[in-house]
């Protein structure tokens, strides 16, 4: 019989060998030093071997318990190997298994993956996780969505409905589901009111905002981010994760890699002379590190996602008046009003392009126009900030 002391003293040899315990249990010692629990048994007139785990993760006591559980199945006329295989196959068909596989295979940003994982783990998996995905009916999903609706979490319900549906579509594509029960729930719960990020689009009020940004008296890193945000109008997450290696100050370009972009495509931001000046001013402080806008707590981490929002609050702008994301709406609204090409504006906003050929064309053809537009936009904002009479900027003007 084996003992804990004997197990600890087992040493690898040139060839694999086994040391028996009792009732078919043994430990298999590999030349690499790995030790595996095995159980020999007979079933249906055949000799079979069952794996019971790896030592020391599976102790001698636990290995013996697993052996007795297997012997009980054999006594009931059940092959423990076949039972284990059937259990694994059943587990692979659960909603949770398909959901986690879907999460792991998507090509999305880390932030999006984290949010989607949290959404499913918090609201879907507790009720649906253990169910075979093919057994889930619309009522099962509706109960979850109605609970959120009753709690007035309408936007959460909307997003969760989309994620659950995506899991089912993945299940269908991998032949583990035959239908999407979410499709039957269209209109079953209230839709959230459409809200847009607060943005300042009145030129006079925008001038006031720009003066406030340039007068910010907080940390220098955040102050630079506040001044740069309106000039580049990227998404807040793209701004705070900006890295010095992506920026060419001499060429006046910021090349954002695909894995940082919402649409998973690389994006070029032409930098105006004003934007370059802000970055050159910041470079002596953070230029030796990875991130352009570093955290107050650690130079190895990017600025907090709430830094710009809190700075705007400090300046007296609440969430109904101005937001970090709102600079995108500001630029989109005014650049359209000022006569710039919709294609150039949409490309600079890095919005999705449904037609892939057109998307490739836009990436190539609009860069010179976008460079001119971004410089003119910065000049326009400077005029608003200093209170000058601004001549409208127009394409080719």
One Martini backbone bead per residue (centre of mass of N, CA, C, O) as a GRO file, in nm:
protein
  397
    1UNK     BB    1   0.099   0.034   0.016
    2UNK     BB    2   0.042   0.356   0.022
    3UNK     BB    3   0.199   0.667   0.120
    4UNK     BB    4   0.297   0.980   0.177
    5UNK     BB    5   0.596   0.910   0.201
    6UNK     BB    6   0.627   0.741  -0.058
    7UNK     BB    7   0.538   0.960  -0.254
    8UNK     BB    8   0.764   1.172  -0.187
    9UNK     BB    9   1.003   0.943  -0.268
   10UNK     BB   10   0.950   0.948  -0.555
   11UNK     BB   11   1.142   0.870  -0.849
   12UNK     BB   12   1.264   0.912  -1.141
   13UNK     BB   13   1.313   0.738  -1.445
   14UNK     BB   14   1.391   0.636  -1.754
   15UNK     BB   15   1.120   0.487  -1.702
   16UNK     BB   16   0.817   0.410  -1.673
   17UNK     BB   17   0.628   0.368  -1.359
   18UNK     BB   18   0.455   0.162  -1.110
   19UNK     BB   19   0.257   0.204  -0.802
   20UNK     BB   20   0.075   0.026  -0.585
   21UNK     BB   21  -0.203  -0.012  -0.388
   22UNK     BB   22  -0.542  -0.071  -0.421
   23UNK     BB   23  -0.801  -0.169  -0.608
   24UNK     BB   24  -0.627  -0.063  -0.881
   25UNK     BB   25  -0.446   0.141  -0.758
   26UNK     BB   26  -0.211   0.386  -0.899
   27UNK     BB   27   0.116   0.520  -0.969
   28UNK     BB   28   0.255   0.724  -1.227
   29UNK     BB   29   0.597   0.750  -1.328
   30UNK     BB   30   0.775   0.984  -1.493
   31UNK     BB   31   1.070   1.101  -1.622
   32UNK     BB   32   0.978   1.406  -1.550
   33UNK     BB   33   0.804   1.353  -1.256
   34UNK     BB   34   0.535   1.289  -1.320
   35UNK     BB   35   0.213   1.214  -1.144
   36UNK     BB   36  -0.031   0.950  -1.193
   37UNK     BB   37  -0.348   0.847  -1.154
   38UNK     BB   38  -0.459   0.499  -1.153
   39UNK     BB   39  -0.722   0.263  -1.280
   40UNK     BB   40  -0.787  -0.068  -1.271
   41UNK     BB   41  -1.035  -0.238  -1.482
   42UNK     BB   42  -1.333  -0.426  -1.540
   43UNK     BB   43  -1.534  -0.426  -1.857
   44UNK     BB   44  -1.693  -0.625  -2.065
   45UNK     BB   45  -1.421  -0.812  -2.073
   46UNK     BB   46  -1.229  -0.558  -2.017
   47UNK     BB   47  -0.938  -0.383  -1.991
   48UNK     BB   48  -0.895  -0.085  -1.790
   49UNK     BB   49  -0.820   0.279  -1.775
   50UNK     BB   50  -0.819   0.532  -1.512
   51UNK     BB   51  -0.813   0.865  -1.455
   52UNK     BB   52  -0.752   1.059  -1.125
   53UNK     BB   53  -0.496   1.239  -1.157
   54UNK     BB   54  -0.262   1.466  -1.000
   55UNK     BB   55   0.031   1.463  -0.838
   56UNK     BB   56  -0.056   1.659  -0.554
   57UNK     BB   57  -0.343   1.764  -0.622
   58UNK     BB   58  -0.398   1.460  -0.577
   59UNK     BB   59  -0.442   1.285  -0.322
   60UNK     BB   60  -0.458   0.988  -0.172
   61UNK     BB   61  -0.741   1.024  -0.055
   62UNK     BB   62  -0.879   1.124  -0.319
   63UNK     BB   63  -0.806   0.883  -0.496
   64UNK     BB   64  -0.967   0.678  -0.326
   65UNK     BB   65  -1.241   0.813  -0.363
   66UNK     BB   66  -1.248   0.788  -0.673
   67UNK     BB   67  -1.229   0.482  -0.680
   68UNK     BB   68  -1.494   0.423  -0.525
   69UNK     BB   69  -1.679   0.569  -0.723
   70UNK     BB   70  -1.608   0.383  -0.962
   71UNK     BB   71  -1.691   0.111  -0.828
   72UNK     BB   72  -1.988   0.186  -0.797
   73UNK     BB   73  -2.052   0.206  -1.097
   74UNK     BB   74  -1.974  -0.084  -1.170
   75UNK     BB   75  -2.189  -0.214  -0.980
   76UNK     BB   76  -2.422  -0.059  -1.168
   77UNK     BB   77  -2.319  -0.094  -1.480
   78UNK     BB   78  -2.097   0.141  -1.509
   79UNK     BB   79  -1.876   0.307  -1.707
   80UNK     BB   80  -1.656   0.545  -1.603
   81UNK     BB   81  -1.543   0.637  -1.879
   82UNK     BB   82  -1.815   0.687  -2.020
   83UNK     BB   83  -1.928   0.881  -1.809
   84UNK     BB   84  -1.712   1.098  -1.841
   85UNK     BB   85  -1.756   1.155  -2.141
   86UNK     BB   86  -2.056   1.238  -2.115
   87UNK     BB   87  -2.005   1.474  -1.920
   88UNK     BB   88  -1.821   1.639  -2.104
   89UNK     BB   89  -2.026   1.671  -2.334
   90UNK     BB   90  -2.242   1.811  -2.164
   91UNK     BB   91  -2.065   2.052  -2.071
   92UNK     BB   92  -2.008   2.154  -2.370
   93UNK     BB   93  -2.340   2.224  -2.393
   94UNK     BB   94  -2.340   2.458  -2.228
   95UNK     BB   95  -2.381   2.787  -2.199
   96UNK     BB   96  -2.111   2.848  -2.062
   97UNK     BB   97  -1.922   2.709  -2.262
   98UNK     BB   98  -2.008   2.879  -2.509
   99UNK     BB   99  -1.959   3.159  -2.386
  100UNK     BB  100  -1.652   3.127  -2.326
  101UNK     BB  101  -1.573   3.069  -2.614
  102UNK     BB  102  -1.676   3.332  -2.736
  103UNK     BB  103  -1.499   3.520  -2.564
  104UNK     BB  104  -1.213   3.394  -2.658
  105UNK     BB  105  -1.261   3.443  -2.991
  106UNK     BB  106  -1.266   3.740  -2.985
  107UNK     BB  107  -1.187   4.055  -3.162
  108UNK     BB  108  -1.123   4.252  -2.892
  109UNK     BB  109  -1.093   4.453  -2.659
  110UNK     BB  110  -1.023   4.436  -2.331
  111UNK     BB  111  -1.254   4.613  -2.233
  112UNK     BB  112  -1.483   4.467  -2.383
  113UNK     BB  113  -1.432   4.184  -2.269
  114UNK     BB  114  -1.476   4.258  -1.971
  115UNK     BB  115  -1.768   4.361  -1.995
  116UNK     BB  116  -1.894   4.103  -2.119
  117UNK     BB  117  -1.814   3.910  -1.896
  118UNK     BB  118  -1.961   4.053  -1.668
  119UNK     BB  119  -2.246   4.047  -1.785
  120UNK     BB  120  -2.274   3.735  -1.794
  121UNK     BB  121  -2.186   3.664  -1.501
  122UNK     BB  122  -2.402   3.847  -1.356
  123UNK     BB  123  -2.684   3.768  -1.541
  124UNK     BB  124  -2.668   3.472  -1.697
  125UNK     BB  125  -2.513   3.229  -1.560
  126UNK     BB  126  -2.680   3.174  -1.301
  127UNK     BB  127  -2.934   3.067  -1.487
  128UNK     BB  128  -2.784   2.931  -1.766
  129UNK     BB  129  -2.504   2.787  -1.743
  130UNK     BB  130  -2.606   2.470  -1.675
  131UNK     BB  131  -2.755   2.465  -1.933
  132UNK     BB  132  -2.842   2.337  -2.206
  133UNK     BB  133  -2.852   2.517  -2.489
  134UNK     BB  134  -3.096   2.348  -2.628
  135UNK     BB  135  -3.306   2.400  -2.367
  136UNK     BB  136  -3.343   2.693  -2.420
  137UNK     BB  137  -3.592   2.933  -2.373
  138UNK     BB  138  -3.737   3.235  -2.396
  139UNK     BB  139  -3.830   3.242  -2.093
  140UNK     BB  140  -3.549   3.231  -1.964
  141UNK     BB  141  -3.453   3.507  -2.077
  142UNK     BB  142  -3.691   3.690  -1.996
  143UNK     BB  143  -3.654   3.675  -1.688
  144UNK     BB  144  -3.390   3.837  -1.687
  145UNK     BB  145  -3.487   4.095  -1.838
  146UNK     BB  146  -3.725   4.165  -1.644
  147UNK     BB  147  -3.555   4.216  -1.395
  148UNK     BB  148  -3.410   4.461  -1.517
  149UNK     BB  149  -3.662   4.623  -1.585
  150UNK     BB  150  -3.768   4.651  -1.287
  151UNK     BB  151  -3.478   4.805  -1.223
  152UNK     BB  152  -3.421   5.008  -1.469
  153UNK     BB  153  -3.207   4.829  -1.663
  154UNK     BB  154  -3.227   4.881  -1.986
  155UNK     BB  155  -2.940   4.885  -2.103
  156UNK     BB  156  -2.851   4.617  -1.986
  157UNK     BB  157  -3.069   4.449  -2.125
  158UNK     BB  158  -2.989   4.516  -2.414
  159UNK     BB  159  -2.695   4.407  -2.401
  160UNK     BB  160  -2.759   4.121  -2.299
  161UNK     BB  161  -2.933   4.030  -2.533
  162UNK     BB  162  -2.702   4.047  -2.743
  163UNK     BB  163  -2.504   3.846  -2.606
  164UNK     BB  164  -2.683   3.597  -2.595
  165UNK     BB  165  -2.731   3.583  -2.896
  166UNK     BB  166  -2.431   3.544  -2.972
  167UNK     BB  167  -2.398   3.274  -2.833
  168UNK     BB  168  -2.609   3.122  -3.002
  169UNK     BB  169  -2.474   3.171  -3.277
  170UNK     BB  170  -2.222   3.012  -3.197
  171UNK     BB  171  -2.369   2.747  -3.143
  172UNK     BB  172  -2.471   2.712  -3.433
  173UNK     BB  173  -2.188   2.723  -3.577
  174UNK     BB  174  -2.096   2.463  -3.370
  175UNK     BB  175  -2.343   2.253  -3.339
  176UNK     BB  176  -2.499   2.325  -3.031
  177UNK     BB  177  -2.730   2.470  -3.191
  178UNK     BB  178  -3.055   2.557  -3.362
  179UNK     BB  179  -3.134   2.825  -3.195
  180UNK     BB  180  -3.261   3.165  -3.116
  181UNK     BB  181  -3.456   3.272  -2.851
  182UNK     BB  182  -3.415   3.586  -2.870
  183UNK     BB  183  -3.572   3.648  -3.135
  184UNK     BB  184  -3.863   3.625  -2.977
  185UNK     BB  185  -3.802   3.915  -2.794
  186UNK     BB  186  -3.902   4.129  -2.963
  187UNK     BB  187  -4.052   4.377  -2.763
  188UNK     BB  188  -4.071   4.254  -2.457
  189UNK     BB  189  -3.917   4.513  -2.376
  190UNK     BB  190  -3.812   4.798  -2.289
  191UNK     BB  191  -3.667   5.071  -2.424
  192UNK     BB  192  -3.419   5.271  -2.418
  193UNK     BB  193  -3.325   5.577  -2.409
  194UNK     BB  194  -3.177   5.782  -2.623
  195UNK     BB  195  -2.839   5.872  -2.573
  196UNK     BB  196  -2.603   6.137  -2.566
  197UNK     BB  197  -2.320   6.280  -2.566
  198UNK     BB  198  -2.218   6.545  -2.434
  199UNK     BB  199  -2.214   6.855  -2.634
  200UNK     BB  200  -2.043   7.130  -2.774
  201UNK     BB  201  -2.179   7.338  -3.062
  202UNK     BB  202  -2.148   7.621  -2.973
  203UNK     BB  203  -1.907   7.840  -3.044
  204UNK     BB  204  -1.917   8.018  -2.790
  205UNK     BB  205  -1.920   7.783  -2.580
  206UNK     BB  206  -1.663   7.650  -2.686
  207UNK     BB  207  -1.475   7.879  -2.615
  208UNK     BB  208  -1.523   7.858  -2.310
  209UNK     BB  209  -1.423   7.570  -2.279
  210UNK     BB  210  -1.134   7.613  -2.387
  211UNK     BB  211  -1.053   7.817  -2.170
  212UNK     BB  212  -1.094   7.620  -1.937
  213UNK     BB  213  -0.890   7.407  -2.023
  214UNK     BB  214  -0.640   7.612  -2.027
  215UNK     BB  215  -0.708   7.679  -1.700
  216UNK     BB  216  -0.620   7.432  -1.573
  217UNK     BB  217  -0.491   7.354  -1.224
  218UNK     BB  218  -0.393   7.080  -1.235
  219UNK     BB  219  -0.248   6.837  -1.356
  220UNK     BB  220  -0.038   6.823  -1.625
  221UNK     BB  221  -0.135   6.570  -1.773
  222UNK     BB  222  -0.436   6.644  -1.775
  223UNK     BB  223  -0.404   6.919  -1.910
  224UNK     BB  224  -0.302   6.801  -2.179
  225UNK     BB  225  -0.547   6.623  -2.239
  226UNK     BB  226  -0.754   6.855  -2.252
  227UNK     BB  227  -0.616   7.007  -2.494
  228UNK     BB  228  -0.607   6.757  -2.699
  229UNK     BB  229  -0.891   6.630  -2.733
  230UNK     BB  230  -1.024   6.840  -2.941
  231UNK     BB  231  -0.799   6.795  -3.172
  232UNK     BB  232  -0.852   6.459  -3.206
  233UNK     BB  233  -1.126   6.312  -3.128
  234UNK     BB  234  -1.103   6.063  -2.963
  235UNK     BB  235  -1.141   5.820  -2.770
  236UNK     BB  236  -1.082   5.802  -2.441
  237UNK     BB  237  -0.926   5.528  -2.447
  238UNK     BB  238  -0.724   5.615  -2.671
  239UNK     BB  239  -0.598   5.849  -2.519
  240UNK     BB  240  -0.502   5.709  -2.245
  241UNK     BB  241  -0.339   5.475  -2.433
  242UNK     BB  242  -0.123   5.635  -2.530
  243UNK     BB  243   0.189   5.601  -2.709
  244UNK     BB  244   0.499   5.702  -2.797
  245UNK     BB  245   0.550   5.483  -3.028
  246UNK     BB  246   0.292   5.606  -3.202
  247UNK     BB  247   0.455   5.880  -3.213
  248UNK     BB  248   0.527   6.140  -3.465
  249UNK     BB  249   0.638   6.454  -3.433
  250UNK     BB  250   0.771   6.520  -3.706
  251UNK     BB  251   0.519   6.408  -3.884
  252UNK     BB  252   0.240   6.432  -3.736
  253UNK     BB  253   0.167   6.131  -3.602
  254UNK     BB  254  -0.090   5.888  -3.501
  255UNK     BB  255  -0.060   5.533  -3.455
  256UNK     BB  256  -0.323   5.316  -3.413
  257UNK     BB  257  -0.380   5.016  -3.326
  258UNK     BB  258  -0.621   4.778  -3.368
  259UNK     BB  259  -0.640   4.673  -3.056
  260UNK     BB  260  -0.750   4.981  -2.970
  261UNK     BB  261  -0.991   4.960  -3.155
  262UNK     BB  262  -1.323   4.923  -3.192
  263UNK     BB  263  -1.295   4.827  -3.516
  264UNK     BB  264  -1.018   4.673  -3.562
  265UNK     BB  265  -0.848   4.921  -3.690
  266UNK     BB  266  -0.626   5.107  -3.803
  267UNK     BB  267  -0.517   5.448  -3.697
  268UNK     BB  268  -0.491   5.786  -3.817
  269UNK     BB  269  -0.358   6.086  -3.655
  270UNK     BB  270  -0.339   6.393  -3.732
  271UNK     BB  271  -0.107   6.645  -3.628
  272UNK     BB  272  -0.103   6.938  -3.527
  273UNK     BB  273   0.087   7.191  -3.419
  274UNK     BB  274  -0.065   7.207  -3.147
  275UNK     BB  275  -0.042   6.907  -3.070
  276UNK     BB  276   0.265   6.888  -3.079
  277UNK     BB  277   0.321   7.104  -2.862
  278UNK     BB  278   0.189   6.951  -2.628
  279UNK     BB  279   0.370   6.694  -2.650
  280UNK     BB  280   0.645   6.835  -2.615
  281UNK     BB  281   0.579   6.941  -2.328
  282UNK     BB  282   0.533   6.641  -2.207
  283UNK     BB  283   0.783   6.459  -2.273
  284UNK     BB  284   0.982   6.516  -2.028
  285UNK     BB  285   0.785   6.360  -1.826
  286UNK     BB  286   0.682   6.077  -2.014
  287UNK     BB  287   0.886   5.987  -2.259
  288UNK     BB  288   1.035   5.732  -2.108
  289UNK     BB  289   0.779   5.588  -2.135
  290UNK     BB  290   0.488   5.449  -2.255
  291UNK     BB  291   0.292   5.669  -2.165
  292UNK     BB  292   0.161   5.976  -2.210
  293UNK     BB  293  -0.080   5.930  -1.995
  294UNK     BB  294  -0.029   5.915  -1.670
  295UNK     BB  295  -0.052   5.808  -1.368
  296UNK     BB  296  -0.037   5.926  -1.046
  297UNK     BB  297   0.054   5.638  -0.918
  298UNK     BB  298   0.178   5.537  -1.211
  299UNK     BB  299   0.407   5.539  -1.480
  300UNK     BB  300   0.303   5.237  -1.588
  301UNK     BB  301   0.025   5.381  -1.615
  302UNK     BB  302  -0.258   5.495  -1.717
  303UNK     BB  303  -0.483   5.703  -1.713
  304UNK     BB  304  -0.765   5.751  -1.585
  305UNK     BB  305  -1.094   5.721  -1.700
  306UNK     BB  306  -1.180   5.980  -1.495
  307UNK     BB  307  -0.995   6.229  -1.532
  308UNK     BB  308  -1.146   6.408  -1.739
  309UNK     BB  309  -1.418   6.416  -1.598
  310UNK     BB  310  -1.318   6.543  -1.329
  311UNK     BB  311  -1.205   6.797  -1.461
  312UNK     BB  312  -1.473   6.900  -1.572
  313UNK     BB  313  -1.608   6.924  -1.298
  314UNK     BB  314  -1.406   7.130  -1.182
  315UNK     BB  315  -1.493   7.339  -1.422
  316UNK     BB  316  -1.832   7.299  -1.425
  317UNK     BB  317  -1.890   7.026  -1.595
  318UNK     BB  318  -2.135   6.829  -1.658
  319UNK     BB  319  -2.283   6.544  -1.807
  320UNK     BB  320  -2.496   6.753  -1.964
  321UNK     BB  321  -2.257   6.930  -2.115
  322UNK     BB  322  -1.970   6.760  -2.078
  323UNK     BB  323  -1.743   6.529  -2.248
  324UNK     BB  324  -1.496   6.338  -2.365
  325UNK     BB  325  -1.678   6.217  -2.599
  326UNK     BB  326  -1.802   6.496  -2.703
  327UNK     BB  327  -1.571   6.588  -2.900
  328UNK     BB  328  -1.675   6.420  -3.137
  329UNK     BB  329  -1.947   6.564  -3.178
  330UNK     BB  330  -1.837   6.841  -3.217
  331UNK     BB  331  -1.668   6.783  -3.470
  332UNK     BB  332  -1.885   6.660  -3.648
  333UNK     BB  333  -2.085   6.895  -3.654
  334UNK     BB  334  -1.893   7.134  -3.743
  335UNK     BB  335  -1.756   7.006  -3.994
  336UNK     BB  336  -2.016   6.979  -4.150
  337UNK     BB  337  -2.099   7.282  -4.135
  338UNK     BB  338  -1.801   7.368  -4.265
  339UNK     BB  339  -1.776   7.159  -4.535
  340UNK     BB  340  -1.680   6.880  -4.494
  341UNK     BB  341  -1.616   6.572  -4.575
  342UNK     BB  342  -1.779   6.297  -4.471
  343UNK     BB  343  -1.555   6.091  -4.523
  344UNK     BB  344  -1.331   6.233  -4.362
  345UNK     BB  345  -1.479   6.247  -4.093
  346UNK     BB  346  -1.546   5.945  -4.055
  347UNK     BB  347  -1.252   5.851  -4.069
  348UNK     BB  348  -1.152   6.024  -3.825
  349UNK     BB  349  -1.365   5.875  -3.630
  350UNK     BB  350  -1.358   5.563  -3.686
  351UNK     BB  351  -1.580   5.447  -3.843
  352UNK     BB  352  -1.764   5.223  -3.978
  353UNK     BB  353  -1.721   5.023  -4.279
  354UNK     BB  354  -1.912   4.820  -4.465
  355UNK     BB  355  -1.729   4.861  -4.707
  356UNK     BB  356  -1.421   4.731  -4.765
  357UNK     BB  357  -1.329   4.881  -5.017
  358UNK     BB  358  -1.402   5.162  -4.914
  359UNK     BB  359  -1.225   5.153  -4.664
  360UNK     BB  360  -0.953   5.131  -4.811
  361UNK     BB  361  -0.985   5.391  -4.970
  362UNK     BB  362  -1.013   5.586  -4.731
  363UNK     BB  363  -0.738   5.533  -4.600
  364UNK     BB  364  -0.578   5.639  -4.856
  365UNK     BB  365  -0.733   5.915  -4.970
  366UNK     BB  366  -0.789   6.104  -4.691
  367UNK     BB  367  -0.525   6.197  -4.551
  368UNK     BB  368  -0.460   6.475  -4.673
  369UNK     BB  369  -0.736   6.597  -4.596
  370UNK     BB  370  -0.714   6.538  -4.292
  371UNK     BB  371  -0.468   6.711  -4.235
  372UNK     BB  372  -0.596   6.977  -4.316
  373UNK     BB  373  -0.842   6.958  -4.129
  374UNK     BB  374  -0.689   6.941  -3.853
  375UNK     BB  375  -0.551   7.214  -3.877
  376UNK     BB  376  -0.804   7.387  -3.919
  377UNK     BB  377  -0.941   7.302  -3.655
  378UNK     BB  378  -0.728   7.416  -3.463
  379UNK     BB  379  -0.750   7.706  -3.564
  380UNK     BB  380  -1.048   7.739  -3.497
  381UNK     BB  381  -1.022   7.689  -3.191
  382UNK     BB  382  -0.833   7.919  -3.135
  383UNK     BB  383  -1.032   8.139  -3.218
  384UNK     BB  384  -1.244   8.074  -3.004
  385UNK     BB  385  -1.062   8.103  -2.751
  386UNK     BB  386  -0.974   8.417  -2.819
  387UNK     BB  387  -1.234   8.558  -2.966
  388UNK     BB  388  -1.238   8.553  -3.262
  389UNK     BB  389  -1.308   8.605  -3.587
  390UNK     BB  390  -1.423   8.333  -3.759
  391UNK     BB  391  -1.337   8.166  -4.037
  392UNK     BB  392  -1.469   7.943  -4.209
  393UNK     BB  393  -1.400   7.612  -4.260
  394UNK     BB  394  -1.304   7.475  -4.580
  395UNK     BB  395  -1.281   7.286  -4.833
  396UNK     BB  396  -1.012   7.438  -4.991
  397UNK     BB  397  -0.981   7.721  -4.807
   0.00000   0.00000   0.00000
